[in-house]
Amino acid sequence: MNHSELISFLGKYKTQPKKSLSQTFLTDLNVLQKIIQTAQVGANDTVLEIGPGPGSLTTLLLNTGCRVIAIEKDAILADALHRIQTNDERLTTINNDALAVDLTQWTPSKVVANLPYHITARLMGVLMPLQIPSYTLMVQKEVGERVKGSPKSKNYSALTLFCQYYTNITATFIVKASSFYPQPKVDSMVLHLQSKTTPLADPAPFFALVRKAFQKRRKMLTTSLGNKEIGKWLTDIGCSPQARPEELDLTQWLYIFEKYRRTFSNQVISTASSA
C-alpha cells in the first residue's frame, strides 16, 4: 500500500506506528517489488516473514503462489492480517515476538523480513544458524555495511564474521528513508544471503573467541586474547604478529581458532549469544 492507503489503513484499525517496536512501514511499491525479485520467491516456496506490519509485502509474496508464515508481535496488526488470511489459506499468522517463537517448527525455504532496528543483531543471531537456504533482510544501512564489511575497514566486526560464517552475500541495495512511513532518520539496506552448507567449525566457542577479540578491537590479538603464542600463528598465515582483530579474514580467523582450541584445550571459552 502507498502512503495514503497506509494512513487510511491505520485510521481504520485505530492504531499508529509504535516506536517501542521500531515500526516504520515501507510505502514504495517499486521497492516492495524489488524485494520480491531479489528474494526470487516462487510458487513452491514456504516463506517466513518477520514483521509483516500492515501486510503490503505479505500480499505480494502470496501473489507469487508461495506459502507465507508471518510472525507479527503487534496484536492489532496481526489481527488485521486475518483480512488476508480469510481469503487465502496459504497465509499463517503468528501473533508473537519472533525471538520467543521456536522457528525450528517450520522448514521454510526462504526468509523475507524487515527486521526491527532495536533487535536486528539478535534476530540475525537466531536466524543464521537455522541455515534456511535464502535470507532477504531489510536492515539499517549501518548494519548492512557491517555485514558487508571487509578486513581492515571500519565496518568489519564480529557481526561481519558471523554472517560470513553462515552465508554468502549475493545482492544488496539501498532503500531511502523517504520510502517509509514514518520516515526514519537513516536509510536502510536490503541484503540477500544464501546459506553455506558445510559447517566450518564449532560455532559457539569460535564466536566467543571472536567477540572477545573485537571487544578490544584496537588492541593486538596477542594482548586481547592473552597469549604471545598467537603472534607465531599470525606469522604462519601471512599476518603481522602485531595484527588486530579486524585485519584477519574468516579463513584466517578459523585457523587461529583451531590453533587456540588445540593449544589451550584446558581453557573454557564462554559460549554466550553468537551475534
C-alpha positions in Angstrom: 0.0 0.0 0.0 1.2 3.5 -0.8 1.4 6.4 1.8 -2.3 7.5 1.5 -3.5 3.9 1.7 -1.4 3.2 4.7 -2.8 6.3 6.5 -6.3 5.1 5.7 -5.4 1.6 7.0 -4.0 2.9 10.3 -7.1 5.0 10.8 -9.4 2.1 10.1 -7.7 0.0 12.7 -7.2 2.9 15.1 -3.5 2.4 15.5 -0.2 4.3 14.8 3.3 3.1 14.3 4.9 2.2 17.7 8.4 3.4 18.5 8.8 0.7 21.0 8.6 -1.9 18.2 10.7 0.2 15.8 7.7 0.3 13.4 8.2 2.1 10.2 6.3 0.8 7.2 7.5 0.6 3.6 5.2 2.5 1.2 7.2 2.4 -2.0 5.7 -0.2 -4.3 8.8 -0.3 -6.5 10.9 -1.2 -3.5 8.4 -3.9 -2.4 8.5 -5.4 -5.9 12.3 -5.3 -5.9 12.4 -7.2 -2.6 10.3 -9.9 -4.1 12.5 -10.1 -7.2 15.7 -10.2 -5.1 14.3 -13.0 -2.9 13.4 -15.0 -6.0 10.2 -16.3 -4.5 8.3 -18.9 -6.4 5.1 -20.9 -6.0 6.9 -23.9 -4.4 8.4 -21.8 -1.6 7.5 -21.5 2.0 8.4 -18.1 3.2 9.0 -17.0 6.8 8.1 -13.3 7.0 9.1 -11.5 10.2 7.4 -8.1 11.0 4.8 -8.1 8.2 3.1 -5.0 9.6 0.1 -3.9 7.5 0.8 -6.8 5.1 1.9 -5.0 1.9 4.8 -7.3 1.4 2.8 -10.3 2.6 0.3 -9.7 -0.2 3.0 -9.5 -2.9 4.6 -12.7 -1.5 1.2 -14.5 -1.7 0.8 -13.3 -5.3 3.8 -15.4 -6.3 1.9 -18.5 -5.2 4.1 -19.3 -2.2 3.0 -20.1 1.3 3.7 -17.5 4.0 4.3 -17.8 7.7 4.0 -14.3 9.1 5.2 -13.5 12.6 3.9 -10.2 14.0 4.3 -9.0 17.6 1.8 -6.2 17.3 -1.6 -7.7 18.2 -3.6 -5.1 16.2 -1.6 -5.7 13.0 -1.6 -9.4 13.5 -5.4 -9.3 13.8 -5.5 -7.1 10.7 -3.7 -9.8 8.7 -6.7 -12.0 9.1 -8.4 -10.0 6.4 -5.9 -11.6 4.0 -5.8 -15.0 5.7 -9.6 -15.3 5.5 -9.3 -15.3 1.7 -6.0 -17.2 1.4 -5.3 -20.3 3.4 -1.6 -20.2 2.3 -1.1 -17.5 5.0 -0.4 -18.5 8.6 -0.3 -15.6 11.1 1.6 -15.9 14.4 1.0 -13.1 16.9 4.1 -13.3 18.9 7.7 -11.9 19.3 9.9 -13.6 16.8 12.6 -14.0 19.5 10.1 -16.0 21.6 9.0 -18.4 18.8 10.5 -21.8 18.1 11.4 -21.2 14.5 12.5 -24.8 14.1 8.9 -25.9 14.0 8.8 -24.9 10.3 11.1 -25.7 7.4 10.8 -22.6 5.2 12.9 -22.3 2.1 13.2 -18.5 2.4 13.1 -15.8 4.9 11.9 -12.3 3.9 11.9 -9.8 6.8 12.1 -6.1 7.6 14.0 -6.6 10.8 13.1 -4.2 13.7 16.1 -1.9 14.3 16.3 -2.5 18.0 16.6 -6.3 17.8 18.3 -6.7 14.3 21.5 -8.3 15.6 19.6 -10.6 18.0 17.3 -11.8 15.2 20.2 -12.4 12.9 21.8 -14.4 15.7 18.8 -16.6 15.8 18.1 -16.9 12.0 21.5 -17.6 10.5 22.2 -20.8 12.5 19.0 -22.2 11.2 20.7 -22.3 7.7 17.5 -21.6 5.8 18.6 -21.6 2.2 17.8 -18.0 1.5 17.5 -14.8 3.5 16.3 -11.4 2.2 16.6 -9.0 5.1 16.0 -5.3 5.3 18.2 -3.7 8.0 19.6 -0.3 8.9 22.1 0.8 6.3 24.8 0.9 9.1 24.1 -2.7 10.0 24.2 -3.7 6.3 27.6 -2.1 5.9 28.8 -4.1 8.9 27.5 -7.3 7.4 29.3 -6.4 4.1 32.4 -5.3 5.8 35.9 -6.4 4.7 39.1 -6.8 6.7 40.9 -3.6 7.7 37.8 -1.5 7.2 35.9 0.4 10.0 32.8 -1.7 9.2 34.5 -5.1 9.8 33.2 -6.6 13.0 32.2 -9.8 14.8 28.8 -9.4 13.0 30.6 -9.5 9.7 32.3 -12.7 10.6 29.1 -14.2 12.0 27.2 -13.6 8.7 30.2 -14.7 6.5 30.4 -17.9 8.6 26.9 -18.9 7.8 26.1 -17.2 4.5 27.3 -15.7 1.2 26.0 -12.3 0.3 24.7 -12.4 -3.3 22.9 -9.0 -3.6 22.3 -5.7 -1.8 20.5 -2.4 -2.5 19.8 0.8 -0.6 16.3 1.9 0.4 16.0 5.6 1.1 14.4 6.8 4.3 11.7 8.6 2.3 10.3 5.2 1.2 8.9 4.7 4.7 6.2 6.0 7.0 7.0 7.3 9.5 10.3 8.3 7.9 13.3 7.1 9.9 16.4 9.2 10.4 18.6 6.7 8.4 18.5 4.8 5.1 18.0 1.0 5.0 19.7 -1.7 3.1 18.3 -5.0 1.7 20.6 -7.9 2.0 20.2 -11.2 0.0 22.2 -14.0 1.6 22.4 -17.7 0.8 23.3 -20.3 3.4 26.6 -22.2 3.3 26.0 -25.9 3.5 29.1 -27.1 5.3 29.9 -26.2 9.0 33.3 -24.6 9.3 34.0 -25.0 13.0 32.2 -25.4 16.3 30.3 -22.1 16.2 29.7 -21.3 19.8 33.4 -21.3 21.0 34.5 -19.8 17.7 32.3 -16.8 18.0 33.1 -16.5 21.8 36.7 -16.1 20.8 35.9 -13.6 18.0 33.8 -11.5 20.3 36.4 -11.5 23.0 38.9 -10.1 20.5 36.6 -7.5 19.0 35.7 -6.1 22.4 39.2 -4.7 22.3 39.5 -4.2 18.6 42.2 -1.6 18.7 44.5 -4.0 20.7 46.7 -6.6 19.2 45.4 -10.1 19.3 48.3 -11.3 21.4 47.0 -8.8 24.0 43.2 -9.2 23.7 43.4 -13.0 23.6 46.1 -13.0 26.3 48.9 -15.1 24.8 52.0 -14.2 22.8 51.9 -17.6 21.2 49.3 -16.2 18.9 51.9 -14.0 17.3 53.6 -17.0 15.8 50.3 -18.3 14.4 49.6 -14.9 12.8 53.0 -15.1 11.1 52.2 -18.6 9.8 49.2 -17.2 7.9 51.0 -14.2 6.5 49.8 -11.6 9.1 51.8 -9.3 11.3 52.4 -10.7 14.8 51.0 -7.4 15.9 47.8 -7.8 14.0 44.5 -6.6 15.4 41.2 -8.5 15.1 39.8 -6.5 12.1 42.9 -7.5 10.0 42.0 -11.2 9.7 39.5 -12.6 7.2 37.2 -15.5 8.0 39.7 -18.2 6.9 42.5 -16.7 9.0 40.2 -16.5 12.0 39.2 -20.1 11.7 42.9 -21.0 11.6 43.6 -19.0 14.8 40.6 -20.6 16.5 41.8 -24.1 15.7 45.3 -23.4 17.0 43.9 -21.7 20.1 41.5 -24.6 20.8 44.1 -27.3 20.4 46.8 -25.4 22.4 44.6 -24.2 25.2 42.1 -27.0 25.3 42.1 -26.8 29.1 40.7 -23.2 29.0 36.9 -22.6 28.9 35.7 -20.3 26.2 32.4 -18.6 27.1 29.7 -19.6 24.7 27.2 -16.8 25.2 25.0 -15.4 22.3 26.8 -15.6 19.0 25.8 -12.4 17.1 
